[in-house]
Amino acid sequence: MAPQSKNAYPLVLSLALPPAAARTARYAIERLECYRSIDRIDAAAIAGPPAYLADASMDQVAESLAWNVPTVAIATPELGAPELQLLRNMGLAALWKIDQEQQGMVFPELALAWPQSQAILVEDDPSLRQMFRQILRFAGYDARSDFRNAAEIIQALESDLQQNSTRSELAVLNLDSERCLAAEFFDRLRALYQRYSQLRSRLRLVLMKDFSRPGLDLRMIQRLVQPYARRIFHPEEAALALLEGFFFYEAAGPQSRSQAQGNRQPASLDQLLFGSGIEPLREWPAAGNLSGALQAEGRRVLFRWLPALLAGDASRSAALADSPGRR
């Protein structure tokens, strides 16, 4: 059945909040006029209209994520490092920290577009897989990760190409995955490129590998990767790149980017994937001039907590300087 609204909304759970912060959270939710209050996470809460759960426990956050629905948690800046690490290990991506003393508070932008594109996601680590799934859903992608081998990944790409001749394709692929042999994947991908020449300009291939782990050697896979990608990210570095490309680049706004001095301003996902010598930011610049960009900043505020918890060690990734990249 087609959705009745042009927007979807995440499940929102506020952790234990002091009274003033709880009132702010409730106002931020109730002003949308589409949320209902619930007292448990179950099928009715997931399938019904947008829902808000106050005084949620960490277990309930984990329950929401287990349903694979976009999830926003609300907390205060005083939430401790162990709790933040626990949320990150669950795979949470969106967290609004309510700071009652902050001037010019920006409420989070909760309206999501219904997914118009499907992203291919291959990641064996459950925590990272859930985090990527959440990031992609907030970016407008429905992530599919049920692949058993390289052949099924290529079949999914080809099926989407046949159904839509113009839409961009996104694949987030960990080369360490036991479900995807790199040699087989790139052999099949080369054949797919030969059948669909337009794929070279349409495919965003986010490749990941931790080169500190035993397994694939860079010299062995460089020849395979170079025709299709300029770099191989460390998995947590890839999460940083997606956050920057999808949310922080948009929120920076063209004026802020054109006036950038000193520290690098956020880059687009294409720049991060196909540019030369651009590493994902680990500390986000100030919002700058928000005129005309409040909605983008409202989305960004949900993800500002996460980069500090992502190691994204560039020494365990690889840049393929001479790769042709995207054409």
C-alpha positions in Angstrom: 0.0 0.0 0.0 1.4 3.5 -0.9 2.1 5.7 2.1 -0.6 8.2 3.0 1.9 11.0 3.8 4.9 12.3 1.9 6.9 12.0 5.1 7.9 9.2 7.4 8.9 9.7 11.0 11.4 7.9 13.3 10.5 6.3 16.6 11.6 8.7 19.3 12.7 7.6 22.7 13.7 10.0 25.4 16.0 8.6 28.1 15.6 9.8 31.7 15.5 13.6 31.5 15.3 16.3 34.2 12.0 18.1 34.2 13.0 21.1 32.1 14.6 19.0 29.4 11.6 16.6 29.5 9.3 19.5 28.8 11.5 20.7 25.9 11.5 17.2 24.4 7.8 16.9 24.7 7.2 20.3 23.1 9.6 19.4 20.2 7.6 16.2 19.6 4.1 17.5 20.1 4.6 20.5 17.8 4.7 18.1 14.9 1.0 17.1 15.7 1.5 13.5 14.3 3.2 11.7 17.2 1.4 9.6 19.8 2.7 8.6 23.2 3.4 4.9 23.8 4.6 3.0 26.9 6.3 0.0 25.3 8.1 -1.2 22.1 6.0 -3.8 20.3 4.5 -4.5 16.9 1.7 -2.0 17.4 4.2 0.8 18.2 6.3 0.0 15.2 3.4 -0.4 12.6 1.2 2.5 13.8 1.5 6.2 13.5 4.7 8.0 14.6 5.4 7.2 18.3 7.2 8.7 21.2 8.3 6.9 24.4 9.3 8.9 27.4 11.7 7.7 30.1 12.9 4.9 27.9 15.5 2.4 29.1 18.6 1.4 27.2 17.0 -2.0 26.6 14.1 -0.3 24.9 16.5 1.6 22.6 18.0 -1.7 21.7 14.5 -3.1 21.1 13.6 -0.3 18.7 16.8 -0.8 16.7 16.1 -4.5 16.5 13.0 -3.7 14.6 15.1 -2.0 12.0 13.1 1.3 12.2 14.7 4.7 12.1 15.3 5.6 15.8 16.1 8.8 17.6 17.1 8.9 21.3 16.9 12.1 23.4 19.3 12.7 26.2 21.1 15.6 28.0 24.8 16.6 27.4 25.5 15.0 30.8 25.0 11.5 29.5 28.2 9.7 30.4 30.8 8.2 28.2 29.9 4.6 29.1 26.2 5.2 28.1 27.2 6.9 24.9 29.5 4.0 24.0 26.7 1.6 24.7 24.4 3.5 22.4 27.1 3.4 19.7 27.6 -0.3 20.2 23.9 -0.9 19.7 24.1 0.8 16.3 22.3 4.0 17.2 23.0 6.9 14.8 20.6 9.7 15.8 20.8 11.2 19.3 19.5 14.7 20.3 21.3 16.1 23.2 19.1 18.8 24.8 21.1 21.6 26.2 18.9 24.0 28.2 21.6 26.6 28.4 22.3 26.6 24.6 21.3 29.8 22.9 19.4 29.6 19.6 18.4 26.0 20.2 17.7 24.1 17.0 15.0 21.5 17.2 15.8 18.2 15.4 14.3 17.8 11.9 12.4 14.5 12.3 10.4 14.3 9.0 12.0 11.7 6.7 11.3 11.1 3.1 10.0 7.6 2.3 12.9 5.6 0.8 13.2 6.2 -2.9 16.3 4.2 -3.4 17.7 0.9 -2.1 21.3 0.7 -0.9 23.3 -2.5 -0.8 24.9 -3.1 2.6 27.4 -5.8 3.2 28.9 -5.7 6.8 29.3 -8.7 9.1 29.7 -6.8 12.3 26.1 -6.4 13.8 26.8 -3.1 15.5 28.3 -1.5 12.4 25.6 -3.0 10.2 22.9 -1.5 12.3 24.6 1.9 12.4 25.0 1.9 8.6 21.4 0.9 8.3 20.3 3.8 10.5 22.5 6.3 8.7 21.2 5.2 5.3 17.6 5.3 6.4 17.9 8.9 7.6 19.5 9.7 4.2 16.6 8.3 2.3 17.8 4.8 1.5 16.3 1.4 2.3 19.3 -0.7 3.1 19.3 -4.3 2.0 21.8 -6.6 3.7 20.5 -10.1 3.3 23.1 -11.2 0.7 24.8 -14.6 0.9 27.4 -14.1 -1.8 28.8 -11.9 -4.5 26.4 -13.2 -7.1 23.4 -12.0 -5.2 24.9 -8.6 -4.8 25.4 -8.2 -8.5 22.0 -9.6 -9.2 20.5 -6.9 -7.0 22.4 -4.2 -8.8 21.4 -5.5 -12.2 17.7 -5.8 -11.2 17.7 -2.2 -10.0 19.4 -1.1 -13.2 16.7 -2.8 -15.3 13.9 -1.2 -13.2 15.3 2.3 -13.2 17.6 3.6 -15.8 18.5 6.9 -14.2 18.7 6.4 -10.4 22.1 6.4 -8.7 23.2 3.2 -7.0 24.8 3.0 -3.6 26.7 0.0 -2.3 28.5 -0.1 1.1 30.7 -3.1 1.0 33.2 -4.5 3.6 35.8 -6.5 1.7 36.5 -8.5 4.9 33.0 -9.9 4.8 32.8 -13.7 4.7 29.7 -13.4 2.5 31.5 -11.6 -0.4 34.7 -12.9 -1.9 36.5 -9.8 -3.3 37.9 -11.5 -6.4 34.5 -12.9 -7.3 32.7 -9.6 -6.6 35.0 -7.5 -8.8 35.0 -10.1 -11.6 31.2 -10.1 -11.7 31.2 -6.3 -11.4 33.5 -6.0 -14.4 31.0 -8.0 -16.4 28.1 -5.9 -15.2 30.0 -2.7 -16.3 30.4 -4.3 -19.7 26.6 -4.9 -20.0 25.6 -1.5 -18.5 28.1 1.3 -19.5 26.0 3.9 -17.6 26.8 2.1 -14.3 30.2 3.9 -14.2 28.6 7.3 -13.7 25.8 6.0 -11.5 27.4 3.7 -8.9 28.7 5.1 -5.6 30.8 2.2 -4.3 31.8 2.7 -0.6 34.5 0.1 -0.1 35.7 -0.8 3.4 38.5 -2.9 4.9 40.6 -2.9 8.1 44.1 -3.5 6.8 45.3 -4.3 10.3 43.3 -7.5 10.1 44.7 -10.6 8.4 43.3 -11.4 5.0 43.3 -9.4 1.8 46.6 -7.7 1.0 46.4 -4.2 -0.5 48.8 -5.2 -3.3 46.5 -8.2 -4.1 43.3 -6.2 -4.4 44.6 -2.9 -5.7 44.4 -4.2 -9.3 40.8 -5.4 -8.7 39.6 -2.1 -7.0 41.2 0.6 -9.1 38.8 0.5 -12.1 35.8 1.2 -9.7 36.9 3.2 -6.7 39.6 5.7 -5.6 39.8 4.6 -2.0 39.1 1.9 0.6 37.8 3.1 3.9 38.3 1.7 7.4 34.7 0.7 8.3 34.3 3.5 11.0 36.0 5.9 8.6 33.3 5.0 6.1 30.6 5.8 8.6 32.2 9.2 9.1 32.2 9.8 5.3 28.5 8.9 5.0 27.6 11.3 7.9 29.6 14.1 6.3 28.4 13.5 2.8 24.7 13.1 3.7 24.2 15.5 6.6 27.1 17.8 7.4 27.8 18.9 3.8 24.2 19.9 3.3 24.0 21.7 6.6 27.1 23.7 5.9 25.3 25.5 3.1 26.9 26.9 0.0 27.8 30.3 1.6 29.6 28.6 4.5 31.5 26.3 2.2 32.6 29.1 -0.2 33.9 31.2 2.7 35.8 28.3 4.4 39.1 29.2 5.8 41.5 27.3 7.9 39.9 23.9 8.8 38.3 22.1 5.9 34.6 22.5 5.5 32.4 19.4 4.9 32.7 17.7 1.6 30.0 16.0 -0.5 29.9 12.2 -0.6 31.2 12.2 -4.2 34.1 14.4 -3.2 35.0 12.0 -0.4 34.6 8.9 -2.7 36.3 10.2 -5.9 38.3 13.2 -4.8 42.1 13.1 -4.1 43.5 13.4 -0.6 40.2 14.2 1.2 39.9 12.5 4.5 36.5 12.5 6.4 36.3 15.1 9.1 36.5 13.9 12.7 35.5 17.2 14.3 32.6 19.2 12.8 32.9 22.9 12.2 30.3 25.3 13.7 27.0 25.6 11.9 27.9 29.1 10.6 25.2 31.1 8.8 22.0 29.1 9.2 19.9 31.4 7.1 17.8 29.2 4.8 19.4 26.1 6.2 17.6 25.4 9.5 16.1 22.2 8.2 19.5 20.9 7.3 21.0 21.9 10.6 18.0 20.3 12.4 19.0 17.0 10.7 22.7 17.5 11.5 22.0 18.1 15.2 21.0 14.4 15.5 24.5 13.2 14.4 26.9 15.5 16.1 27.5 13.1 19.0 28.7 10.2 16.8 32.0 11.2 15.2 33.8 11.3 18.6 33.0 7.6 19.1 34.2 6.5 15.6 37.9 5.8 15.4 38.0 5.8 11.7 41.8 5.2 11.7 43.0 6.4 8.3 46.2 4.4 8.8 44.1 1.2 8.4 42.5 2.4 5.1 44.0 2.9 1.7 43.9 5.7 -1.0 44.4 4.5 -4.5 45.9 7.7 -5.9 45.9 6.7 -9.6 42.4 5.2 -9.7 40.2 6.6 -12.5 37.3 6.7 -10.0 33.9 7.9 -11.2 33.5 9.1 -14.7 
